[in-house]
Amino acid sequence: MHISKFEAAGRAGWASEGACKDVDPESLFVAGAAQHRAKLICAGCVVRIECLADALDNRIEFGVWGGMTERERRALLRRRPEVRSWWAFLGSRKNSDEYARPPRPYARRSRPVSSAVGE
């Protein structure tokens, strides 16, 4: 795949701006419920899209990257097999909004409160 000088420069510098740059890397390579906590690190990251695109383009198999777990990235790759450059695909505003939203916090669902009749 051929990339422009502009794209190459953008790809080279994103990691130093990540919200995870001062976090223990082991906290991003976890399983189960710990992955949900790791995804929260990515929620407000200014280079989340770049991180996700890099992980998808390089088929990184482990860890949380760009707010997505390895399972979520595999599912995305299966849904969009025609995408050859995730960097270019996610670079467009429409696609980045649709495919790389910040992770939602996981909260317990509570049962609906029913009101008593005749109060």
C-alpha positions as CSV (number, residue, x, y, z in Angstrom):
1,M,0.0,0.0,0.0
2,H,1.3,3.4,-0.9
3,I,1.0,6.3,1.6
4,S,1.7,10.0,1.1
5,K,4.3,11.9,3.0
6,F,1.6,13.7,4.9
7,E,0.0,10.5,6.0
8,A,3.3,9.0,6.9
9,A,4.1,12.0,9.1
10,G,0.7,11.7,10.8
11,R,1.2,8.0,11.5
12,A,4.6,8.5,13.0
13,G,3.7,11.0,15.8
14,W,0.3,10.0,17.2
15,A,1.5,7.6,20.0
16,S,3.3,10.3,21.9
17,E,-0.1,12.2,22.3
18,G,-2.1,9.2,23.6
19,A,-4.0,9.3,26.9
20,C,-2.2,6.0,27.7
21,K,1.3,7.3,27.3
22,D,1.8,7.5,31.1
23,V,-0.2,4.4,31.9
24,D,1.3,1.0,32.7
25,P,1.1,-0.9,29.4
26,E,0.0,-4.0,31.2
27,S,-3.3,-2.3,32.0
28,L,-4.2,-2.3,28.3
29,F,-3.5,-6.0,27.8
30,V,-6.0,-7.5,30.1
31,A,-9.0,-9.8,29.8
32,G,-12.6,-9.8,30.9
33,A,-14.1,-6.9,32.9
34,A,-10.6,-5.3,33.1
35,Q,-11.0,-4.5,29.4
36,H,-13.9,-2.2,30.1
37,R,-11.7,-0.2,32.5
38,A,-8.9,-0.1,29.9
39,K,-11.4,1.2,27.3
40,L,-12.2,4.1,29.6
41,I,-8.6,5.3,29.3
42,C,-9.3,5.8,25.6
43,A,-12.6,7.6,26.0
44,G,-11.2,11.2,26.0
45,C,-8.0,10.5,24.0
46,V,-7.2,13.0,21.3
47,V,-5.5,10.3,19.1
48,R,-8.0,7.5,19.6
49,I,-8.9,7.4,15.9
50,E,-5.3,7.2,14.9
51,C,-4.6,4.4,17.4
52,L,-7.6,2.4,16.3
53,A,-6.6,2.8,12.6
54,D,-3.1,1.7,13.3
55,A,-4.3,-1.4,15.2
56,L,-6.7,-2.3,12.4
57,D,-4.2,-1.7,9.6
58,N,-1.6,-3.8,11.3
59,R,-4.0,-6.4,12.5
60,I,-2.8,-6.1,16.1
61,E,-4.4,-9.1,17.9
62,F,-4.1,-8.3,21.6
63,G,-4.9,-5.4,23.9
64,V,-7.2,-2.4,23.9
65,W,-6.4,0.0,21.1
66,G,-8.4,3.1,20.1
67,G,-11.0,2.1,22.6
68,M,-11.7,-1.3,21.1
69,T,-10.9,-4.8,22.4
70,E,-9.4,-7.4,20.2
71,R,-12.9,-9.0,19.8
72,E,-14.4,-5.7,18.8
73,R,-11.7,-5.1,16.2
74,R,-12.0,-8.6,14.7
75,A,-15.8,-8.0,14.4
76,L,-15.2,-4.7,12.7
77,L,-12.7,-6.3,10.3
78,R,-15.2,-9.0,9.4
79,R,-18.0,-6.4,8.8
80,R,-15.8,-4.3,6.5
81,P,-13.5,-6.7,4.6
82,E,-13.3,-4.2,1.7
83,V,-11.4,-1.6,3.7
84,R,-7.8,-1.6,2.7
85,S,-6.6,1.4,4.7
86,W,-8.3,2.0,8.0
87,W,-6.2,5.1,8.4
88,A,-7.8,6.6,5.3
89,F,-11.2,5.2,6.0
90,L,-11.4,6.5,9.6
91,G,-9.9,9.8,8.4
92,S,-13.1,10.9,7.0
93,R,-15.4,12.6,9.5
94,K,-18.4,10.5,8.7
95,N,-16.7,7.2,9.0
96,S,-14.8,8.1,12.2
97,D,-18.0,9.1,13.9
98,E,-19.8,6.0,12.9
99,Y,-17.0,3.4,13.7
100,A,-14.9,4.9,16.4
101,R,-17.2,6.3,19.0
102,P,-15.8,6.6,22.5
103,P,-16.6,3.6,24.6
104,R,-19.7,3.8,26.7
105,P,-19.3,3.2,30.4
106,Y,-20.8,-0.1,31.5
107,A,-23.4,0.3,34.2
108,R,-25.7,-2.1,35.8
109,R,-29.2,-1.9,34.5
110,S,-31.8,-1.3,37.2
111,R,-35.3,-2.6,37.1
112,P,-37.9,0.0,36.2
113,V,-39.6,1.4,39.2
114,S,-43.3,0.9,39.0
115,S,-45.6,3.4,40.6
116,A,-48.4,2.2,42.9
117,V,-51.8,2.6,41.4
118,G,-54.0,5.1,43.2
119,E,-51.4,7.2,45.0
